[in-house]
Amino acid sequence: MTDIHIRVAQETGELMAFDDDDNEITRCIIEQWIDNKDDDFYTQIISIIRRCIDKQKKLVDEMGILKPYSFVLEDDDKESIGELYIADDDTIIIDTELMADLDKDLDDFFNKLIKD
Protein backbone atom coordinates (compact mmCIF):
# COMPACT_ATOMS: atom_id res chain seq x y z
CA MET A 1 0.00 0.00 0.00
CA THR A 2 1.31 3.42 -0.90
CA ASP A 3 -1.72 5.61 -0.25
CA ILE A 4 -4.78 5.75 1.94
CA HIS A 5 -7.62 7.22 -0.08
CA ILE A 6 -10.18 9.16 1.94
CA ARG A 7 -13.60 9.91 0.47
CA VAL A 8 -16.35 11.96 2.06
CA ALA A 9 -19.99 11.83 1.01
CA GLN A 10 -21.42 15.30 1.49
CA GLU A 11 -25.03 14.07 1.59
CA THR A 12 -24.56 11.33 4.18
CA GLY A 13 -21.58 12.65 6.15
CA GLU A 14 -19.74 9.37 5.59
CA LEU A 15 -15.96 9.43 5.73
CA MET A 16 -14.47 6.30 4.14
CA ALA A 17 -10.90 5.11 3.80
CA PHE A 18 -9.68 2.82 1.02
CA ASP A 19 -6.40 1.13 0.14
CA ASP A 20 -4.71 1.31 -3.28
CA ASP A 21 -6.84 -1.56 -4.56
CA ASP A 22 -10.04 0.29 -3.62
CA ASN A 23 -10.76 -2.08 -0.72
CA GLU A 24 -12.58 -0.30 2.08
CA ILE A 25 -10.50 -0.05 5.24
CA THR A 26 -12.99 1.76 7.47
CA ARG A 27 -15.87 4.21 7.52
CA CYS A 28 -17.63 6.49 9.95
CA ILE A 29 -20.31 9.16 9.87
CA ILE A 30 -19.59 12.76 10.84
CA GLU A 31 -22.98 14.13 11.84
CA GLN A 32 -21.96 17.78 11.31
CA TRP A 33 -21.26 17.02 7.63
CA ILE A 34 -24.63 15.39 6.83
CA ASP A 35 -26.43 17.33 4.07
CA ASN A 36 -23.72 19.98 3.96
CA LYS A 37 -24.47 22.07 0.86
CA ASP A 38 -21.44 24.40 1.03
CA ASP A 39 -19.74 24.88 -2.33
CA ASP A 40 -16.35 24.93 -0.60
CA PHE A 41 -17.08 21.83 1.52
CA TYR A 42 -14.00 19.91 0.36
CA THR A 43 -11.74 22.92 0.87
CA GLN A 44 -13.02 23.25 4.44
CA ILE A 45 -12.58 19.61 5.35
CA ILE A 46 -9.00 19.42 4.09
CA SER A 47 -7.87 21.55 7.05
CA ILE A 48 -10.11 19.66 9.46
CA ILE A 49 -8.81 16.25 8.42
CA ARG A 50 -5.20 17.47 8.42
CA ARG A 51 -5.59 18.71 11.99
CA CYS A 52 -7.09 15.35 13.03
CA ILE A 53 -4.23 13.45 11.43
CA ASP A 54 -1.72 15.82 13.03
CA LYS A 55 -3.24 15.20 16.47
CA GLN A 56 -2.68 11.47 15.89
CA LYS A 57 0.73 11.95 14.22
CA LYS A 58 2.56 9.55 16.52
CA LEU A 59 0.03 6.80 15.87
CA VAL A 60 -0.01 7.51 12.12
CA ASP A 61 3.79 7.46 11.91
CA GLU A 62 3.88 4.10 13.68
CA MET A 63 1.37 2.45 11.33
CA GLY A 64 2.65 -0.79 9.84
CA ILE A 65 2.94 0.65 6.34
CA LEU A 66 6.25 1.06 4.54
CA LYS A 67 7.15 4.67 3.88
CA PRO A 68 6.58 6.70 1.85
CA TYR A 69 2.78 6.70 1.84
CA SER A 70 0.17 9.41 1.96
CA PHE A 71 -3.40 10.21 2.88
CA VAL A 72 -5.24 11.60 -0.14
CA LEU A 73 -8.68 13.23 -0.15
CA GLU A 74 -10.78 12.22 -3.16
CA ASP A 75 -14.19 13.19 -4.45
CA ASP A 76 -17.00 10.78 -5.30
CA ASP A 77 -15.44 10.15 -8.73
CA LYS A 78 -12.16 9.08 -7.09
CA GLU A 79 -10.42 12.22 -8.35
CA SER A 80 -7.74 13.59 -6.03
CA ILE A 81 -8.72 16.81 -4.28
CA GLY A 82 -5.63 17.18 -2.14
CA GLU A 83 -2.82 15.60 -0.19
CA LEU A 84 -3.68 15.46 3.49
CA TYR A 85 -0.53 13.94 4.91
CA ILE A 86 2.67 12.44 3.57
CA ALA A 87 4.48 9.92 5.73
CA ASP A 88 8.06 10.34 4.64
CA ASP A 89 11.10 11.43 6.59
CA ASP A 90 11.99 14.23 4.14
CA THR A 91 8.61 15.74 3.20
CA ILE A 92 6.26 18.05 5.08
CA ILE A 93 2.86 19.37 4.07
CA ILE A 94 2.07 22.80 5.47
CA ASP A 95 -1.58 23.64 5.99
CA THR A 96 -2.73 26.34 3.57
CA GLU A 97 -4.36 28.26 6.44
CA LEU A 98 -0.95 28.68 8.01
CA MET A 99 0.45 29.94 4.72
CA ALA A 100 -2.36 32.40 3.94
CA ASP A 101 -0.50 35.59 4.94
CA LEU A 102 3.04 34.32 4.44
CA ASP A 103 3.83 36.73 1.57
CA LYS A 104 2.76 39.74 3.63
CA ASP A 105 4.63 38.49 6.70
CA LEU A 106 7.82 37.93 4.69
CA ASP A 107 7.55 41.37 3.07
CA ASP A 108 7.09 43.00 6.49
CA PHE A 109 10.04 41.03 7.85
CA PHE A 110 12.36 42.01 4.99
CA ASN A 111 11.25 45.64 5.13
CA LYS A 112 12.05 45.73 8.83
CA LEU A 113 15.47 44.16 8.17
CA ILE A 114 16.28 46.73 5.50
CA LYS A 115 15.31 49.63 7.79
CA ASP A 116 17.51 48.33 10.63
CORRALIN-V109885 format. One record per residue. N is the residue number from 1. RES is the residue in one letter. SS is DSSP state (~ for helix, > for strand, _ for the rest). OMEGA is omega as a letter, one per 40 degrees, with the letter a starting at -180 (* if undefined). D_CENTER is the distance of its C-alpha to the mean C-alpha in Angstrom with 1 decimal. Layout:
N:RES:SS:OMEGA:D_CENTER
N:RES:SS:OMEGA:D_CENTER
This chain:
1:M:_:i:18.0
2:T:_:a:15.7
3:D:>:i:12.5
4:I:>:a:11.1
5:H:>:a:10.6
6:I:>:i:9.1
7:R:>:i:11.2
8:V:>:i:12.1
9:A:>:a:15.7
10:Q:_:a:16.3
11:E:_:a:19.9
12:T:_:a:19.8
13:G:_:a:16.7
14:E:>:i:16.0
15:L:>:a:12.8
16:M:>:i:13.7
17:A:>:a:12.7
18:F:>:i:14.8
19:D:_:a:16.0
20:D:_:a:17.1
21:D:_:i:20.3
22:D:_:i:18.7
23:N:_:a:20.1
24:E:>:i:18.5
25:I:>:a:17.4
26:T:>:i:16.9
27:R:>:i:16.4
28:C:>:i:16.7
29:I:>:i:17.5
30:I:_:a:16.0
31:E:~:a:19.2
32:Q:~:a:17.9
33:W:~:a:16.1
34:I:_:i:19.3
35:D:_:i:21.0
36:N:_:a:18.6
37:K:_:a:20.1
38:D:_:i:18.1
39:D:_:a:17.9
40:D:_:a:14.6
41:F:~:a:13.1
42:Y:~:i:10.0
43:T:~:a:9.6
44:Q:~:a:10.1
45:I:~:i:7.8
46:I:~:a:4.6
47:S:~:a:6.1
48:I:~:a:7.5
49:I:~:i:5.2
50:R:~:i:4.1
51:R:~:i:7.9
52:C:~:i:8.8
53:I:~:a:7.8
54:D:~:i:9.4
55:K:~:a:12.3
56:Q:_:a:12.8
57:K:~:a:12.5
58:K:~:i:16.1
59:L:~:a:16.0
60:V:~:a:13.1
61:D:~:i:15.0
62:E:_:i:18.1
63:M:_:a:17.1
64:G:_:i:19.9
65:I:_:i:18.1
66:L:_:i:19.4
67:K:_:e:17.3
68:P:_:i:15.8
69:Y:>:a:13.1
70:S:>:i:9.4
71:F:>:a:6.9
72:V:>:i:6.7
73:L:>:a:6.5
74:E:>:i:10.2
75:D:_:a:12.9
76:D:_:i:16.2
77:D:_:i:17.7
78:K:_:i:15.3
79:E:_:a:14.4
80:S:>:i:11.1
81:I:>:i:9.3
82:G:>:i:6.6
83:E:>:i:5.4
84:L:>:a:2.3
85:Y:>:i:5.6
86:I:>:i:9.2
87:A:>:a:12.0
88:D:_:a:14.9
89:D:_:a:17.5
90:D:_:a:17.6
91:T:_:i:14.2
92:I:_:i:11.8
93:I:_:i:8.8
94:I:_:a:9.8
95:D:_:a:8.2
96:T:~:i:10.2
97:E:~:i:11.9
98:L:~:a:13.4
99:M:~:a:14.6
100:A:_:a:16.1
101:D:_:a:19.7
102:L:~:a:19.7
103:D:~:i:22.4
104:K:~:i:24.6
105:D:~:i:24.2
106:L:~:i:25.2
107:D:~:i:28.0
108:D:~:i:29.3
109:F:~:a:29.2
110:F:~:i:31.1
111:N:~:i:33.5
112:K:~:i:34.3
113:L:~:a:34.8
114:I:~:a:37.2
115:K:~:a:39.2
116:D:_:*:39.7
